[in-house]
């Protein structure tokens, strides 16, 4: 148990301490996640791709100008930073794009964050996402960009955690699978998974252990369940 708690603490600071690499050949992470969820008879209700990169101060405004050629930016100012942001909905493709540029007041490097997300999923959706992601990276980022993907699915049946673990091992050849139970209250329980899937593009090394997958299964006593799965980690609460 202490080891699992220690891993969780390390994951919280992974963006600072982890070794990170991206393979040149991009794998189909979201497509794999969707196939996994559909194979468990789950309905996909959300997905996202988040792209992040730190930028030196002398490149900030050239990137802002590129974004402004594409969409109107708003600005908010605090003592800690200036924040530029915008949203642009691609109704035909079912995509929502968010652009955020955070410029710290202390002179540290800025951070550019672009998020693609949607609710609907079809097999053709993946090609739309893949093409748009490639276009955004080419326009706004360098090879140092870090990519995060997440998919959410649910159904009205309890997920058998043993079946899920078996599918991860069989379908994805997952390595170093770590599991943790988290009971929040009497009618809700969670199973949290961390592991390394060789075919997926990201690779983090935390405490000398490779990792690029995090998944959470939430089951309730009324028979409902939810799956949240992401690579290399889940950025948001689950």
C-alpha positions in Angstrom: 0.0 0.0 0.0 2.8 2.4 0.9 4.4 1.7 -2.5 1.2 2.5 -4.3 0.7 5.8 -2.4 4.3 6.7 -3.2 3.6 6.1 -6.9 0.6 8.4 -6.8 2.7 11.1 -5.2 5.3 10.8 -7.9 2.6 11.0 -10.6 1.4 14.2 -9.2 4.8 15.7 -9.9 5.4 13.7 -13.1 5.6 16.8 -15.3 8.6 18.0 -13.4 10.5 14.8 -12.6 9.6 12.3 -15.4 11.8 11.4 -18.3 9.6 11.7 -21.4 10.0 10.6 -25.0 7.8 10.4 -28.1 8.2 7.9 -30.8 8.3 9.3 -34.4 5.5 7.0 -35.6 2.3 8.1 -33.9 0.2 5.2 -32.7 -3.6 5.2 -32.6 -4.0 5.8 -28.9 -7.5 7.2 -29.0 -8.6 4.6 -31.5 -7.3 1.9 -29.2 -9.1 3.3 -26.3 -12.4 3.5 -28.2 -12.0 -0.1 -29.4 -11.4 -1.2 -25.8 -14.5 0.6 -24.6 -16.7 -0.6 -27.4 -15.4 -4.1 -26.8 -16.8 -3.9 -23.3 -20.2 -2.7 -24.6 -19.7 0.8 -23.3 -21.0 4.1 -24.7 -18.3 6.7 -25.4 -19.4 10.1 -24.2 -16.2 12.2 -24.3 -12.7 12.3 -25.6 -9.9 14.9 -25.6 -6.3 15.5 -26.9 -4.2 18.1 -25.0 -1.0 19.5 -26.5 1.4 21.4 -24.2 4.8 23.1 -24.7 7.0 25.6 -22.9 8.0 28.6 -24.9 10.9 31.1 -24.4 9.9 34.7 -23.9 11.1 35.8 -27.3 8.7 33.4 -29.1 5.6 34.3 -27.2 4.1 37.0 -29.3 4.9 35.4 -32.7 2.8 32.4 -31.5 0.0 34.8 -30.3 0.0 36.4 -33.7 -0.4 33.0 -35.3 -3.3 32.2 -33.1 -5.0 35.5 -33.8 -4.9 34.8 -37.5 -7.0 31.8 -36.7 -9.3 33.0 -33.9 -9.9 36.0 -31.7 -8.1 36.0 -28.4 -9.2 37.2 -25.0 -6.9 38.3 -22.2 -7.0 38.2 -18.5 -4.3 39.6 -16.2 -3.3 38.6 -12.6 -0.3 39.4 -10.5 1.1 36.0 -11.4 0.6 35.9 -15.2 -1.1 37.2 -18.3 -3.4 34.6 -19.9 -4.5 34.6 -23.5 -7.3 32.3 -24.5 -9.9 31.4 -27.1 -12.3 28.7 -28.2 -13.3 27.7 -31.7 -15.9 25.1 -32.4 -15.7 23.0 -35.6 -19.3 22.1 -35.9 -18.9 20.0 -39.0 -16.2 17.8 -37.5 -17.7 17.8 -34.0 -14.5 19.2 -32.6 -14.1 22.0 -30.0 -10.7 23.6 -29.9 -9.3 25.6 -27.0 -6.1 27.8 -27.1 -4.5 29.0 -23.9 -1.2 30.9 -23.6 0.0 31.6 -20.0 2.8 34.1 -19.7 4.2 34.3 -16.1 5.0 37.7 -14.7 8.3 36.6 -13.2 9.8 36.1 -16.7 9.7 32.3 -16.7 8.9 30.5 -20.0 5.4 30.7 -21.2 3.2 27.7 -21.7 1.0 27.0 -24.8 -1.9 24.6 -24.3 -4.2 23.5 -27.1 -7.1 21.1 -26.4 -9.2 19.2 -28.9 -12.3 17.6 -27.5 -15.6 16.2 -28.5 -18.5 14.1 -27.3 -19.5 12.0 -30.3 -17.3 9.1 -31.5 -17.5 7.2 -34.8 -14.8 5.3 -36.6 -14.4 8.2 -39.0 -13.8 10.5 -36.1 -10.3 9.3 -35.6 -9.0 10.5 -39.0 -10.5 13.9 -38.4 -8.8 14.1 -35.0 -5.5 12.8 -36.4 -5.4 15.3 -39.3 -6.4 18.3 -37.1 -3.8 17.4 -34.5 -1.1 17.1 -37.1 -2.1 20.5 -38.5 -2.0 22.2 -35.1 1.4 20.7 -34.2 2.8 21.9 -37.5 1.5 25.4 -37.1 2.0 26.1 -33.4 4.4 23.7 -31.8 7.9 22.2 -32.2 9.1 18.6 -31.8 9.2 19.3 -28.0 5.4 19.2 -27.7 3.9 16.8 -25.2 0.6 15.1 -26.1 -2.0 13.8 -23.7 -5.1 11.8 -24.8 -8.2 10.8 -22.8 -11.4 8.9 -23.5 -14.5 8.5 -21.3 -17.2 5.8 -21.6 -20.0 4.4 -19.5 -22.8 1.8 -19.4 -25.5 0.6 -17.1 -23.7 -2.6 -16.1 -21.0 -3.1 -13.6 -17.5 -3.4 -15.2 -15.8 -6.6 -14.2 -12.3 -5.4 -13.2 -10.8 -8.8 -13.8 -12.1 -8.8 -17.4 -10.7 -5.3 -17.9 -7.3 -6.3 -16.5 -7.2 -9.3 -18.8 -8.2 -7.2 -21.9 -5.4 -4.7 -21.1 -2.8 -7.5 -20.9 -4.1 -9.4 -23.9 -5.1 -6.7 -26.3 -2.3 -4.2 -25.5 0.5 -6.3 -24.3 0.6 -4.0 -21.2 3.7 -4.1 -19.0 4.2 -3.2 -15.4 0.5 -3.1 -14.6 -0.2 -1.6 -11.2 -3.7 -1.6 -9.6 -5.1 0.2 -6.7 -8.5 0.2 -5.0 -10.1 3.4 -3.8 -13.3 3.3 -1.9 -14.8 6.8 -1.6 -18.1 6.0 0.0 -20.5 3.0 0.5 -22.1 3.2 -2.9 -19.0 4.1 -5.0 -15.7 2.3 -5.6 -12.8 3.0 -7.9 -10.1 0.8 -9.4 -7.1 2.8 -10.7 -4.6 1.3 -13.1 -1.1 2.4 -14.2 1.0 0.7 -16.8 3.1 0.8 -20.0 1.8 -0.1 -23.4 4.7 -0.5 -25.9 2.7 0.5 -29.0 1.6 3.9 -27.6 3.8 6.8 -28.4 4.6 8.5 -25.1 6.9 7.1 -22.5 7.5 8.4 -19.0 9.9 7.0 -16.5 8.8 7.4 -12.9 10.8 5.8 -10.0 12.6 3.7 -12.7 9.3 2.3 -14.0 8.0 2.9 -17.5 4.5 4.3 -17.7 2.2 5.7 -20.4 -1.3 4.6 -19.4 -3.6 5.5 -16.6 -7.2 4.2 -16.3 -9.9 4.5 -13.7 -13.0 2.3 -13.4 -15.8 3.7 -11.3 -18.6 1.3 -10.2 -21.7 2.2 -8.2 -24.0 -0.1 -6.3 -26.9 0.9 -8.5 -25.2 -1.0 -11.3 -23.7 1.9 -13.3 -20.1 2.2 -14.3 -17.7 4.6 -15.9 -14.3 4.2 -17.6 -11.8 7.0 -17.9 -8.5 6.1 -19.7 -5.7 8.3 -20.9 -2.1 8.5 -22.0 0.5 9.0 -20.5 -1.5 10.2 -17.5 -4.9 11.7 -16.8 -4.6 15.5 -16.5 -8.0 16.2 -15.0 -9.9 14.8 -12.0 -11.7 11.5 -12.5 
